[in-house]
Amino acid sequence: MSRKLLYIYAAISSFAVLTYVFRGGGEIEPGRAAAAIFFVVLAGPIIKMWWDERDKARQRRRIEQEEAKEITE
């Protein structure tokens, strides 16, 4: 997942929270809205770290499988 997609995700999520609060649809206070936005924005880098670690693990397994095939051949 690219960094650009994470920024888009954070922007859309923040906009959704703000729209929900300021249109009166929610009973959430502005302080809580700010906290919600903070955690949504914080979730982006955490998701990226998880995604990168998952890709590294997949690549390691693929390399190990290829090496195992070479040994058995």
Secondary structure as a PSIPRED ss2 file (coil, helix, strand):
# PSIPRED VFORMAT (PSIPRED V4.0)

   1 M C   1.000  0.000  0.000
   2 S C   1.000  0.000  0.000
   3 R H   0.000  1.000  0.000
   4 K H   0.000  1.000  0.000
   5 L H   0.000  1.000  0.000
   6 L H   0.000  1.000  0.000
   7 Y H   0.000  1.000  0.000
   8 I H   0.000  1.000  0.000
   9 Y H   0.000  1.000  0.000
  10 A H   0.000  1.000  0.000
  11 A H   0.000  1.000  0.000
  12 I H   0.000  1.000  0.000
  13 S H   0.000  1.000  0.000
  14 S H   0.000  1.000  0.000
  15 F H   0.000  1.000  0.000
  16 A H   0.000  1.000  0.000
  17 V H   0.000  1.000  0.000
  18 L H   0.000  1.000  0.000
  19 T H   0.000  1.000  0.000
  20 Y H   0.000  1.000  0.000
  21 V H   0.000  1.000  0.000
  22 F H   0.000  1.000  0.000
  23 R C   1.000  0.000  0.000
  24 G C   1.000  0.000  0.000
  25 G C   1.000  0.000  0.000
  26 G C   1.000  0.000  0.000
  27 E C   1.000  0.000  0.000
  28 I C   1.000  0.000  0.000
  29 E C   1.000  0.000  0.000
  30 P H   0.000  1.000  0.000
  31 G H   0.000  1.000  0.000
  32 R H   0.000  1.000  0.000
  33 A H   0.000  1.000  0.000
  34 A H   0.000  1.000  0.000
  35 A H   0.000  1.000  0.000
  36 A H   0.000  1.000  0.000
  37 I H   0.000  1.000  0.000
  38 F H   0.000  1.000  0.000
  39 F H   0.000  1.000  0.000
  40 V H   0.000  1.000  0.000
  41 V H   0.000  1.000  0.000
  42 L H   0.000  1.000  0.000
  43 A H   0.000  1.000  0.000
  44 G H   0.000  1.000  0.000
  45 P H   0.000  1.000  0.000
  46 I H   0.000  1.000  0.000
  47 I H   0.000  1.000  0.000
  48 K H   0.000  1.000  0.000
  49 M H   0.000  1.000  0.000
  50 W H   0.000  1.000  0.000
  51 W H   0.000  1.000  0.000
  52 D H   0.000  1.000  0.000
  53 E H   0.000  1.000  0.000
  54 R H   0.000  1.000  0.000
  55 D H   0.000  1.000  0.000
  56 K H   0.000  1.000  0.000
  57 A H   0.000  1.000  0.000
  58 R H   0.000  1.000  0.000
  59 Q H   0.000  1.000  0.000
  60 R H   0.000  1.000  0.000
  61 R H   0.000  1.000  0.000
  62 R H   0.000  1.000  0.000
  63 I H   0.000  1.000  0.000
  64 E H   0.000  1.000  0.000
  65 Q H   0.000  1.000  0.000
  66 E H   0.000  1.000  0.000
  67 E H   0.000  1.000  0.000
  68 A H   0.000  1.000  0.000
  69 K H   0.000  1.000  0.000
  70 E H   0.000  1.000  0.000
  71 I H   0.000  1.000  0.000
  72 T H   0.000  1.000  0.000
  73 E C   1.000  0.000  0.000
